Amino acid sequence: MIFIILTLWSLFTYFFLRLHFLIWNWNFFSHQSLGEIAWAFLQGLRFDLSAISILNLLPGLLFFGATFLPKKWFLRLVYGAIMPLTLVLHAVFLIFNLNDSKFIHFLGRRFTFDSIYLIKEMQGKTGDLIASYWELNLINGCFLIFVFMILIYTLRKWIHGVSQKMELKKDLDNQNKVSAKNNTLS
């Protein structure tokens, strides 16, 4: 369930990132029809699901393994390692997506693996880029903070519910063992 929530939030976020990209770069897309733009958004959904699945693979495996641990260790692992890992992985790709809004003006295409070589050439110019695009950085920063605050709240609420269910199940198992032991003694 936790990864369904995470996937839905990620899809929601990536939809708005795509909308942000479209608005910020409307001059590239103004000649497209509404149908073509809607089709591009629909095709982007497929790509987003693929990327989100890959990003959630390692945290998902860790979470699945953690469910076999006692509640105390489960919560420590989830809050101390799995949630931060998941948020960091998603933050990196959200930042790349947000920066694509202006990066496209430099290369004429979106950020890809090959673009990493361009980053090497930009060393020492980061301050200039931040100053030149301060409004984009402000919007992007506020957006990331908002998304992660809601995501953390949602995940913490869900994990708290799971831990309570685990505790209830453990109590019921203990009561059943005691009842079974009492029945055998009688």
N, C-alpha and C positions, 0 to 999 in steps of 0.2 A: 504493500500500500504506500509505503514511504516513497518508493521510486515512481509510482503513478503520480503522486502529488508533485514530486520534483519534475517529472516529465511534463506535466500540464503547465506548471509555472514556467518551465524553460520554453515550451512552445509559445506561451503567452508573451514571454519576454522577447523571444526571437521574432515574433510577429511584429512587435512594436519596434524592434531594431530595424527590421526591413522597412517599416513605415517611416521611421526616422531617416533611413538612408534615402528613401524615395523623396521625402520632403526636402532634405538638405541638398539633393542633387536633381531637383525637378527639371532643371534645364536640359539634362541628358534624356529625360523620359517624357517630356511634355508632348512630344509628337506621337506617343503610343496611345492606343485606345484604352478605354476603361477595361474592356474585355481582356486585352493583352496584359495589362497590369494585374488584373485579378488572376489570370492564368499563371503569371510569374509568381505571385504570392502562393498559389496552390502548389506549384512545383517546388517552391522554397520550403513548404511544409514537409515534403518528402525528404529533402536534404536535411532539414532541422531534426527530424526524427532519427535519421541515420547518425548525425553528429552527436545528438543527445544520448543515444544508445551507446555509442563508443565512449563518451565521457563518463557515463554511469556504470560502465562495466566493472572497473576495479573497485569503486566504492560499493557496488552491488554485491560483488563476491565477498568483500570484507564484512558487509552487513549480514549476509547470509551465514557466514561462518560465526559471527558474533552471537547469533541467536541461540547457539548451542552452549554459550557460556552462562554462568550464574548471573542473575539480574545486576548485581553490583558491578561485575566486570563488563557486562553488556553495555550498561549506561556509560561507564568510563570510556570504553572503546568508541561508542557512537559519538558521544559529545567531545571526546578528546582527540579523536583521530579521523573517524569516517566523515563526520559533518564538515570539519575544517578542510579535509582533503577534497571533498565534493565541491565546497564553495570556492576553493582556490582554483580547481580545474575549470569550473564554470566562469569564474571571474576573468581568467586569462582569455578565454574565447569571447566573452562579452566585450572585453576591452578591445580586442582585435576587430570585432564587428563594429563597435562604436567608432573606432578610428578609421574604418573603411570609408566613412562619410566624407572625409577630406583626403584620405590617401589615394582615392581614385583619381584625384586631380593631378597627382604626381606621375602615376604610371598609366592611367587610362584604363585600369582594370582593378578588380578587388584584390585584397591581400591573399597571397598564396604562399606556399612553402618557399618558392624562389625569392619572394620579397624579403626574406630574412637577410639576404646578402645586402640589400639596400640599407638595412638597419646598421650594418657595420660602417657604411659610409656616412651615416647621420650622427655618429658619436661626436659629442661635443656641441651639437646643435639642438639638443633636446630643449634647452631653455628658450631658444628662439622659436621653436615650434609651439611650445606651450603658450608663449606670449602672443604669437600670431593668431592662435586659435583658442584664445581664452574662453570665448563664449561657448564653443563646442565642448571644451573640457569641462566647463561649469555644468552644462546640460548633461553631459555624459556622467559626470561624477554624481550629480543629484539622482539621476536615473538609477545608477548602480546601487547607491546607498538605499534608495527606496525599495528596489527589487530585493536586495539581500535582507533588509529588515523584515519585510513581509515573509520571505522564504524562511528565514530563521525562526520567526514566530510560528509559522505553520508547522514546520518540522518539529520544533520543540514541543508543541502542543500534541502532535501525533505521537511522538516518541514517549511522552509522559503517559498517554493513554495506553500504549503498548506495554509499558513497564507496569502499569496498574493491573492490566489483564494478566501479565505474567505472574505477578504477585498473587492475584486471586486464584489462578490455576494452581500455583504452588500450595496455597492454603487448602484448596479443595483436595489436592492429592494427599496432603498430610492428614486431613480429616478422614479420607477414605482409608488410608493405611491404619490409622488409629481404630477406626470402626471395624476394619477387617481383623485386626489384632484382638480387639475385644470380643468379636464373634468367635474366634478360634479358642479363646480362653474360657468361654462360657460352656 
